[in-house]
Amino acid sequence: MTTLEKAEAAERALSEELDRVVVKSVIYTSGERDPRLPVPRPPDQGKRYMMGHDPRLPRMPDQPTLFDFFKYRFATGSVGHLLQSARLALKSGAGEKVVMACLVHDIAIAGFIRGDHGYWGAQLVEPYVDEEVSWAIRYHQALRFFADESVGYHYPEMYVKLFGAEYQPDAYIRRDYEYARRHRWYMTSRLICVNDLYAFDPTVQVELEEFTDIVGRNFRQPEEGLGFDASPSAHMWRTIMWPTKYL
């Protein structure tokens, strides 16, 4: 039995305990299986399909805040990294826009999707932060692959280990790097990379509440709650909230 088959078997066992049928979106399994193939549907046994809260997950508040997503939907390890990154920026004397950007720069990885996470993360927060913050998050995706000796940022040794010494960034990454390098907000984005690189210490504990005031001043929390305010990215927050919703 392959790893995917074992995971699917475990998923089926959990699903059988639910009173709703769960069908995974293609992107969840693409790569492990050919996305052109029909998505296998479990026998419904007379059940209805999942169209809201999945009882296997913590229930989100009715009007969820950014911190609620940190607490109930974002991976613990990623949250620790984000908090360390924001604290490093704060301790270095960076402005609040940089600290805010560091706090949320990897939220796509934490709760949504890994590929092109800088672009996804920027879209998630764009309606709620200063344009400079979302711009910096978007372009850290490209800048992290290129050194800047003026601020002590070297190509990460971890990337050599993860991707191989022969890895070369894609053409669109190089294009966006060249664009960002000449932009007036370049250093805001570069400082995300600087504070990103050294924020992986498992022994360091940072509390989310340390950033309550900064988030209050730099993140426009909608009264309706993230996901319910009809912003251009509200649907993305709803997907994180209800990842197994059928439609």
N, C-alpha and C positions, 0 to 999 in steps of 0.2 A: 504494500500500500504506500503510495507516494505521500509526501508532506501535505499536498493539497487535498488528497483523498481523506487523510486523517483529519484535517481541519474541517472538511465538509461533513465528515461523519460526526464530529463533535458538535458542529453547528446544527446538524439535523436533530441530534439528541436534545439540544437545548430548545430548538424550535418546536419539537413535539410536545414540550411542556407548556408552550404558549397556547393561548386561545385564538391566536392570529397567525396567519401564514406569512413568513418572511421570504422575500425574493431579493437576492442581491443585485445591485446595479452592475452592468457589464464592467465598469472600470475597476470594481473590487477584485475581479478575477482575471482580467485581461493580462496576458503574459503567461500566467500559469495555464491558461487555456486559450484557444483561438477565439478572439472576440466575435468572429463572424458566425460562430456556431450558436444555435439557439440556447438561451439561458435555461438550464434545467429547472423545472418547477416541481417542488415537492407535492405529494398528494395532499389535497386540502382537507380531506376527511370532514367535509362539511363546514370547515372554518372559513371565516372572512379574512381578508388580507390586511396587513398592518398599514394603518393610515394615520398614525400619530405616535404617541409616546411608546417606546419599547421598554417593557418592564424589566428587561435585563440591565438597563442603564439607570443611573440616578435621575430622578425627575428634576427638570429645570424649573425655576420659578416662573410664574406667569408673565412677569416683565423682566426678563433676564438682563443683567448688566455684564460688562466686560469681565469683571471679577468672577461672576457666576460661571462663565465659560472656562476661565482658568481653573475653577474648583471642580466642575462637574463634567467637562468634556475634553480638556487638554491633558496630554500624557504627562505624568508626574516628572519624568526625567527632563522633558522639554521645558516644563515650567521652571524647574530648578535652574536650567541653563539661562532662560530668559531673565529670571530674577537676578542671577549673578551678573549677567551682562549689563542690566540696568544699574545695579549697584556700582559696578566698576566705572561706568560712565559718570555716575553721580559723584563718586569719590575723586575722579580725575578733574572735576570742576566743569564738566560739560554742561551746556545749557539744557533746559527742560525739554526742548524739542528732540535733542539727541537721546536723552534718557527715555523719553516716551517711545521713540523709534526703537531703541534697544529692547525695551520691555515687550514689544509686540512684533519684532522683526521676523520671528520664526513661528508665528501662530499657525500658519498654514501647515507646517510640519507637525506642530503639536496636536492639531485637531482636524485636519482636512486632507491635505495631499502633499507629497514630497516634491514631485517634479515641478520645476519652475516656481518654487515656493515663494520667492521674492515677489513675483508678479501677482500670484494669488493673494499673498498677504497684504500687498498694497491695495488691491481691490477690496478686500474685506474691510479695511479701516478707512478707506478714502473718504466716505461721507462724514466721518466723525472726527477727523484730525486736520491739522493745518496741512496745506498742500505740500509743504516742505517735508513733513514727516512721511507722508505716503510716497513721495518721490524718492526719498532716501531708502525706504524699505524696498521699493521696486528695483532700484539700481544696485543695492548691495548684492543682489543676485549675480551681477556681472563683476563688480569690483573685487569680490572676494577671491577671484581667480588670478588677480594681478597685483603684484607687489607695489608698495609705495614706501621707499626708504625714508622719505622725509618725515613720516610719522611712525617709523619702525615696524611697518607691516610687511611681513615676508610671506611668500607663498606657503600655505600651511603644510607642514610635514605630514599631517594627517591625510591630506588629499593624495599625497604620493602613495601612502599606504592603502587608501581606499580605492583609488582609481588607476594607480600605476604611474611610473615616472614618465611614460610615453604619452600620457593623456594630454590632449589639447582641447581647450574650450571650443564649443560650436561657433559657427560664424556669427550667429545672432548675438551671442554673448560678447564676442569681440566688438561687434558693431555698437552694442549698448555701452560697453566699457569706454570706447572712444568718444561717444556722445557725452557720457557722464563725466569723463575726465575734464571736459571743457566747460561744464555747467557751473553756475554760481553756487549750487547747493552740493557740489562734489564732496566737500569735506564733511558735511552732515552724514552723507551716506558712507563715506570712508570710515568715519568714527564708529559706525555700527560694526564694520569689519574688525576694527582695532579692539573693540570691547567684546566682540564675539569670540575672538581667538583664544582668550584666556579665561573663559567663563564655563569651565567644565570640571570644577573641583567637587567631587562627591562629598567632601567633608565640610563644605561651606553651606550654611543654612541661611536663607533669606526669606523673610516673611512678605507676602503680597501686600499687606497693609502698610509697609514702609513707603509705598508709592501712592497711597490714597490721595494725597493732596495734589501730586503731580498729575495723576490721571484725571482728577476733578477739574484741573485747570486746562488740560490738553486733550481731553477726549469728550466729545459731545454725546453724552449718553441720552438716547431717545426716551421720552417719557413712556412710550408704548412698550419699550424693551427691544433689545437687539433681535431682529428677525421680524418685527411687527410694525415697523415704521415706514414701510414702502420706499426705502432708500434703494439705490441701484445694487446694493450688495445684501439686502435683507434676506433674499432667498438663499444666499450662501450660509448665513448664520442659521437659518431654519434647517438646512441640510445637515449642519453639524449637530443641531439640537435633535433632529429626528432622522438619523442616517439610514434607517431601514424602512422609511415611508415608501409605500408602493408607487404613488403618483404625486 
